[in-house]
Amino acid sequence: MGAGPAGLVLAHLLHLEGIDSVVLEGRSREYVESRIRAGVLEQGTVDLLSSIGVGERLRREGLVHEGIELQFEGERHRIDFPSLTGGRRITVYGQQEVLKDLIAARLETGRPLLFEASDVAVGGFESESPRIRFRHEGEAVELQCDFIAGCDGFHGICRDSIPAGVLTVFDREYPFAWLGILAAAPPSNDELIYAYHERGFALHSMRSPTVTRLYLQVRPDEDLDRWPDERIWAELEQRLGLEGWTLHTGEIIEQGVTGMRSFVVEPMQCGRLFLAGGAAHIVPPTGAKGLNLAVADVRVLAEGLTAWFEKRDGAALERYSAEALRRVWRAEHFSWFMTSMLHRLEGGDDFDVKLQLAQLAYVCTSARAGASLAENYVGLEHV
Ligand SMILES: Cc1cc2nc3c(=O)[nH]c(=O)nc-3n(C[C@H](O)[C@H](O)[C@H](O)COP(=O)(O)OP(=O)(O)OC[C@H]3O[C@@H](n4cnc5c(N)ncnc54)[C@H](O)[C@@H]3O)c2cc1C
C-alpha cells in the first residue's frame, strides 16, 4: 500500500528476490512524481538505491555534501562529515527524483503498480490470507494476499485499520512549524546552513545547482497570506545574513507550511500487516531522517519476507518491528535533539537561550560532540 519511498523500494527489493507484489497508490503518477518533500539522503540510502539498480541518475545529478554549517551569534561553524565519520557523506537529491527513478524501475519489471486506486480497505490480516479491497478504473477489485505492507504514509489507512488496543502511540507536537519555499535561484552556499537566530530558526538548503530550498521557523497556525515574497526574502536575509555573504533570490516556485511532530507506534505490525515508513513514525524534518528511515524499515522487512518465501522461516519477520524500532528511536532522538537545539522556544526565557547556545558551541568545538552529530546526520551503520 502506497507508492512512496517505502512502498516502491520494498516492491523493488522483493522483485529482485523473485517475489511478486502489487503496489497500490491513491494518487496519480504525475502527483507523486512532483510532490516536493525530502532531499537529504544518507550514505546508506544512496548505497542501497545504487545496489538495487536505481542509483544511476542519483550518482550523476545528486549533490554530494561533505558537511553542514551551524550558524549562531553571527558566526558559521562547519561540521565536517568525512573526517568525523570515517569518510561518510550525504547526497542532496529530491524525494520526487528518487520516486521518478523507482517508478521507472517498477514499470520496467512489468509487475503491477496501480495509481489512482480509491476506496481502499484492508482486512483479514490477523488470519493467513489478508485481503485488500479497492476500486481501480471503475472496477471493484479484491486482492488475496500473503502479506500487506502498509507503506501508505502518516495519513494512510493501514495504521487506523489495526484494532484498538494493539498499538501504543508516542506523540509530540512542537509549538512551531516551517515555512518552506522552493526558489529558482542558485544556492547561496555549497552546503546546508542551519541558523539559530533570535527571530527564529532558518535553513538554507538546495535541490540542484539552480534551485534553492529555504525554510523559516513560524507559528504552527501561520497564515501564508501574511507572507508575500518580499517578506519571506527579508526574513531569510535577517536570519541567515552575514557580512560578505549574499543570499541569492529568485522566483518562488512553491511554498507551504509544514507542522513539526514526532510520532511512533509500537509494534509496527499486526498479524500479517506490517507498517513501514511514515505509516508508523514521523520525525520533525530538522534531522533529515524521514525518507531515510522509510528506506531502512523496508530493507529489514524485505529480508524477513524473503526468508519467509524462500524457507517458510518466519523468525526474521517476527523480529521486524523490534529491529526497525531500534533505528526509529535513535532517529527520533536525533531529530528531537536538532529541533530543540536550533528553534526559538515560544515562551522560552534567557535560560533556554543560554542552554541552546552552550550546546551549539559544544558540538562546534568538541571533536567528540561534533562526531556524535555527524554520525547521526550521515546515518548510523549499525543500530
Ligand atoms: C514538506 C515535507 C518536507 C519533508 N522534508 C524531509 C527532509 O528534508 N528529509 C527527510 O528525510 N524527510 C522529509 N520529509 C519526510 C519524508 O518525506 C517522509 O518521511 C517520506 O515521504 C516517508 O515515505 P513513505 O514511503 O513512508 O510515505 P509517503 O512518502 O507519505 O508515501 C505514502 C504513499 O501512500 C499513498 N497513500 C496514502 N493513503 C493511501 C490510500 N488510502 N490508498 C493508496 N495509497 C495511499 C500516498 O499518496 C503516498 O504516495 C518531509 C515531508 C514533508 C511533508
The ligand as an SDF file (V2000), in Angstrom:
LIG
                    3D

 53 58  0  0  0  0  0  0  0  0999 V2000
    7.0170   19.1110    3.2770 C   0  0  0  0  0  0  0  0  0  0  0  0
    7.8190   17.9160    3.7300 C   0  0  0  0  0  0  0  0  0  0  0  0
    9.2180   18.0120    3.8140 C   0  0  0  0  0  0  0  0  0  0  0  0
    9.9690   16.9210    4.2220 C   0  0  0  0  0  0  0  0  0  0  0  0
   11.3400   17.0450    4.2640 N   0  0  0  0  0  0  0  0  0  0  0  0
   12.0800   15.9890    4.6210 C   0  0  0  0  0  0  0  0  0  0  0  0
   13.5190   16.0470    4.6030 C   0  0  0  0  0  0  0  0  0  0  0  0
   14.1390   17.0780    4.2970 O   0  0  0  0  0  0  0  0  0  0  0  0
   14.2200   14.9150    4.9190 N   0  0  0  0  0  0  0  0  0  0  0  0
   13.5820   13.7360    5.2240 C   0  0  0  0  0  0  0  0  0  0  0  0
   14.2520   12.7180    5.4580 O   0  0  0  0  0  0  0  0  0  0  0  0
   12.2260   13.6430    5.2670 N   0  0  0  0  0  0  0  0  0  0  0  0
   11.4720   14.7340    4.9630 C   0  0  0  0  0  0  0  0  0  0  0  0
   10.1240   14.6160    4.9430 N   0  0  0  0  0  0  0  0  0  0  0  0
    9.5290   13.3420    5.3020 C   0  0  0  0  0  0  0  0  0  0  0  0
    9.5700   12.3650    4.1440 C   0  0  0  0  0  0  0  0  0  0  0  0
    9.0630   12.9880    3.0020 O   0  0  0  0  0  0  0  0  0  0  0  0
    8.7460   11.1530    4.5590 C   0  0  0  0  0  0  0  0  0  0  0  0
    9.3220   10.6210    5.7050 O   0  0  0  0  0  0  0  0  0  0  0  0
    8.7080   10.0810    3.4780 C   0  0  0  0  0  0  0  0  0  0  0  0
    7.9320   10.5320    2.4000 O   0  0  0  0  0  0  0  0  0  0  0  0
    8.1060    8.7930    4.0310 C   0  0  0  0  0  0  0  0  0  0  0  0
    7.9820    7.8620    2.9870 O   0  0  0  0  0  0  0  0  0  0  0  0
    6.8230    6.7770    2.9820 P   0  0  0  0  0  0  0  0  0  0  0  0
    7.0250    5.9870    1.7500 O   0  0  0  0  0  0  0  0  0  0  0  0
    6.7940    6.1080    4.2720 O   0  0  0  0  0  0  0  0  0  0  0  0
    5.4700    7.6270    2.9250 O   0  0  0  0  0  0  0  0  0  0  0  0
    4.9230    8.6470    1.8300 P   0  0  0  0  0  0  0  0  0  0  0  0
    6.0420    9.2680    1.0600 O   0  0  0  0  0  0  0  0  0  0  0  0
    3.9930    9.5400    2.5440 O   0  0  0  0  0  0  0  0  0  0  0  0
    4.1400    7.7290    0.8160 O   0  0  0  0  0  0  0  0  0  0  0  0
    2.8960    7.1430    1.1250 C   0  0  0  0  0  0  0  0  0  0  0  0
    2.1000    6.9560   -0.1520 C   0  0  0  0  0  0  0  0  0  0  0  0
    0.8960    6.2850    0.1300 O   0  0  0  0  0  0  0  0  0  0  0  0
   -0.1530    6.9000   -0.5740 C   0  0  0  0  0  0  0  0  0  0  0  0
   -1.4230    6.6340    0.1080 N   0  0  0  0  0  0  0  0  0  0  0  0
   -1.8810    7.2080    1.2480 C   0  0  0  0  0  0  0  0  0  0  0  0
   -3.0700    6.7190    1.5610 N   0  0  0  0  0  0  0  0  0  0  0  0
   -3.3960    5.8160    0.6140 C   0  0  0  0  0  0  0  0  0  0  0  0
   -4.5160    5.0010    0.3940 C   0  0  0  0  0  0  0  0  0  0  0  0
   -5.5680    5.0020    1.2300 N   0  0  0  0  0  0  0  0  0  0  0  0
   -4.5180    4.2030   -0.6800 N   0  0  0  0  0  0  0  0  0  0  0  0
   -3.4750    4.1840   -1.5210 C   0  0  0  0  0  0  0  0  0  0  0  0
   -2.3710    4.9610   -1.3730 N   0  0  0  0  0  0  0  0  0  0  0  0
   -2.3520    5.7550   -0.3120 C   0  0  0  0  0  0  0  0  0  0  0  0
    0.2360    8.3600   -0.6100 C   0  0  0  0  0  0  0  0  0  0  0  0
   -0.3920    9.0690   -1.6630 O   0  0  0  0  0  0  0  0  0  0  0  0
    1.7440    8.2930   -0.8010 C   0  0  0  0  0  0  0  0  0  0  0  0
    2.1340    8.3030   -2.1500 O   0  0  0  0  0  0  0  0  0  0  0  0
    9.3260   15.6980    4.5560 C   0  0  0  0  0  0  0  0  0  0  0  0
    7.9390   15.5890    4.4740 C   0  0  0  0  0  0  0  0  0  0  0  0
    7.1780   16.6810    4.0790 C   0  0  0  0  0  0  0  0  0  0  0  0
    5.6670   16.5450    4.0060 C   0  0  0  0  0  0  0  0  0  0  0  0
  1  2  1  0
  2  3  1  0
  2 52  2  0
  3  4  2  0
  4  5  1  0
  4 50  1  0
  5  6  2  0
  6  7  1  0
  6 13  1  0
  7  8  2  0
  7  9  1  0
  9 10  1  0
 10 11  2  0
 10 12  1  0
 12 13  2  0
 13 14  1  0
 14 15  1  0
 14 50  1  0
 15 16  1  0
 16 17  1  0
 16 18  1  0
 18 19  1  0
 18 20  1  0
 20 21  1  0
 20 22  1  0
 22 23  1  0
 23 24  1  0
 24 25  2  0
 24 26  1  0
 24 27  1  0
 27 28  1  0
 28 29  2  0
 28 30  1  0
 28 31  1  0
 31 32  1  0
 32 33  1  0
 33 34  1  0
 33 48  1  0
 34 35  1  0
 35 36  1  0
 35 46  1  0
 36 37  1  0
 36 45  1  0
 37 38  2  0
 38 39  1  0
 39 40  1  0
 39 45  2  0
 40 41  1  0
 40 42  2  0
 42 43  1  0
 43 44  2  0
 44 45  1  0
 46 47  1  0
 46 48  1  0
 48 49  1  0
 50 51  2  0
 51 52  1  0
 52 53  1  0
M  END
$$$$
